[in-house]
Amino acid sequence: MKFASTHWAISLIAVLLTLQSAGVYAHPPGLSSLDVTIKPAQLDAKVTFALQDIEAFTPMDADLDAEVTEAEREAAKPAIAKLLAEQLRVNIDSHDALPSEPGQVSFDDQNNARVELHYAGAVQTALLVQSKFLALLPDGHQQYLTVRDANGKALSEKMLGKHDDQISLPIANAAVAESPQAPFAAFGDFFKLGIEHILTGYDHLLFLFALLAVTHSFWPALKIITFFTVAHSITLACAGLNLIELPSSFVEPFIAATIIYVGVENIIRGDHPKGRHWLTFGFGLIHGFGFAGVLQEMDISSGDTGILLPLLSFNLGIETGQIAVAAIVLPMIWWLNNKIETAEKFLKAGSIAVSLMGVFWLLERTVLQ
């Protein structure tokens, strides 16, 4: 029986380490955005991608010194504009349109590239937009497309992927026929995106595992999960309303630091640390900024609700995924913690593994940048 218990402890830790290793270099959630505006005499398109999605096709490090300077980024702008112009198909009234001028490229402090393209001509009967660049990216990459009128009102929204990379809109009476469901059309897409984000957000899952590793029963675990949920929901709302904004260069290293702290606390204080729920709440606020940054960095918005509706459905997806993971992992944690022969070994071994991964992520997001 002792061997079986130890085997379960080792297996759970091994699974967690395998998941961590798989996601160390991931850029969740593999998301970009495409914003199309239909004006009386032209059509404007703005594409936003993470730089790492672009660099594989338009290398910026000209001198191969493993460091991209400001001058090298500026020099790469024409190639980036050309790439996106070639990969974006805009068909107006059954005729493929070409940009009326070279694309304008800009970079932000979140390591994103934005390309603005303009197409001359009025849309009379039909519009088709195809993002062919998605075919070059990994299968999991998604692109949120919004089509707006000249007044900024959302007319259609769709989450694009490699195997569904276009949208076709009929035109009626010289205006796009808006669906009454348009503002809420992407609710399911962002809900699914939230589930995917938490299931592949190994740093968030590891933090949650470290918090729950000290629990022995349902109510203490529920308190921790509830405080974590409330905390990151608050910062999601604040970020959505642009009340508070923190750069990812601060948030991501801090998230790694929270993982280290909780792991070390588990080792030092054992399985009865006081005030764990308040610690969860404080650190959960920072994790919430990490969740919100996923959508904010890509200029995601939906209809007249702006970023709030995507954030709401995204957050609901995160909670659903979080509950599903907890439902699977918690019975194993409680079983191991309630076995005298495995409880201490499991907590220490798991917490050491958690702390080491936290240290790795902290270094990766700071000195190894």
KATA-V660615 format. One record per pair of residues at least 12 apart in sequence whose ideal C-beta (glycine too) atoms are under 6 Angstrom apart, sorted by sequence separation. I is the first residue (numbers start at 1). J is the second residue. If there is no record, write none. Layout:
BEGIN
i=I j=J
i=I j=J
END
This chain:
BEGIN
i=60 j=72
i=103 j=115
i=104 j=116
i=131 j=143
i=34 j=47
i=60 j=73
i=145 j=158
i=156 j=169
i=211 j=224
i=85 j=99
i=103 j=117
i=33 j=48
i=144 j=159
i=145 j=160
i=295 j=310
i=32 j=48
i=60 j=76
i=32 j=49
i=142 j=159
i=143 j=160
i=58 j=76
i=85 j=103
i=99 j=117
i=100 j=118
i=142 j=161
i=100 j=120
i=58 j=79
i=81 j=102
i=155 j=176
i=58 j=80
i=81 j=103
i=97 j=119
i=145 j=167
i=139 j=162
i=155 j=178
i=81 j=105
i=58 j=83
i=80 j=105
i=258 j=283
i=54 j=80
i=57 j=83
i=156 j=182
i=135 j=162
i=77 j=105
i=134 j=162
i=154 j=182
i=157 j=185
i=90 j=119
i=92 j=121
i=131 j=160
i=157 j=186
i=159 j=189
i=84 j=115
i=92 j=123
i=93 j=124
i=134 j=165
i=85 j=117
i=93 j=125
i=254 j=286
i=80 j=113
i=93 j=126
i=81 j=115
i=131 j=165
i=130 j=165
i=255 j=290
i=130 j=166
i=47 j=84
i=91 j=128
i=129 j=167
i=251 j=289
i=90 j=129
i=251 j=290
i=128 j=168
i=89 j=130
i=127 j=169
i=89 j=132
i=246 j=289
i=126 j=170
i=87 j=132
i=126 j=171
i=248 j=293
i=87 j=133
i=125 j=171
i=123 j=171
i=227 j=277
i=231 j=281
i=235 j=285
i=207 j=258
i=211 j=262
i=203 j=255
i=207 j=259
i=210 j=262
i=228 j=280
i=232 j=284
i=236 j=288
i=206 j=259
i=210 j=263
i=224 j=277
i=227 j=280
i=231 j=284
i=235 j=288
i=239 j=292
i=223 j=277
i=227 j=281
i=231 j=285
i=235 j=289
i=232 j=287
i=236 j=291
i=224 j=280
i=228 j=284
i=232 j=288
i=236 j=292
i=214 j=271
i=54 j=113
i=232 j=291
i=51 j=111
i=50 j=112
i=51 j=113
i=48 j=112
i=49 j=113
i=48 j=114
i=240 j=307
i=47 j=115
i=240 j=308
i=211 j=280
i=46 j=116
i=240 j=311
i=45 j=117
i=44 j=118
i=236 j=311
i=42 j=118
i=43 j=119
i=271 j=347
i=42 j=120
i=236 j=315
i=41 j=122
i=266 j=347
i=267 j=348
i=233 j=315
i=204 j=287
i=267 j=351
i=38 j=123
i=266 j=351
i=263 j=351
i=229 j=319
i=263 j=354
i=264 j=355
i=263 j=355
i=36 j=129
i=260 j=355
i=34 j=131
i=260 j=358
i=259 j=358
i=260 j=359
i=256 j=358
i=256 j=361
i=257 j=362
i=256 j=362
i=34 j=143
i=221 j=330
i=253 j=362
i=256 j=365
i=30 j=140
i=30 j=141
i=31 j=142
i=32 j=143
i=33 j=144
i=34 j=145
i=35 j=146
i=36 j=147
i=37 j=148
i=38 j=149
i=39 j=150
i=253 j=365
i=252 j=365
i=253 j=366
i=186 j=302
i=216 j=334
i=183 j=303
i=190 j=310
i=194 j=314
i=198 j=318
i=182 j=303
i=193 j=314
i=216 j=337
i=191 j=313
i=195 j=317
i=199 j=321
i=216 j=338
i=190 j=313
i=194 j=317
i=198 j=321
i=190 j=314
i=194 j=318
i=198 j=322
i=191 j=316
i=195 j=320
i=187 j=313
i=191 j=317
i=195 j=321
i=213 j=347
i=213 j=350
i=110 j=248
i=210 j=354
i=206 j=354
i=154 j=303
i=144 j=300
i=203 j=361
i=29 j=196
i=29 j=197
i=28 j=197
i=28 j=200
i=28 j=201
i=23 j=202
i=20 j=202
i=19 j=202
i=112 j=297
i=110 j=297
i=48 j=298
i=48 j=299
i=29 j=294
i=33 j=298
i=33 j=299
i=31 j=298
i=33 j=300
i=12 j=332
i=9 j=336
i=9 j=342
i=5 j=339
i=5 j=341
i=6 j=342
i=13 j=349
i=17 j=353
i=5 j=342
i=9 j=346
i=13 j=350
i=20 j=357
i=2 j=341
i=13 j=353
END
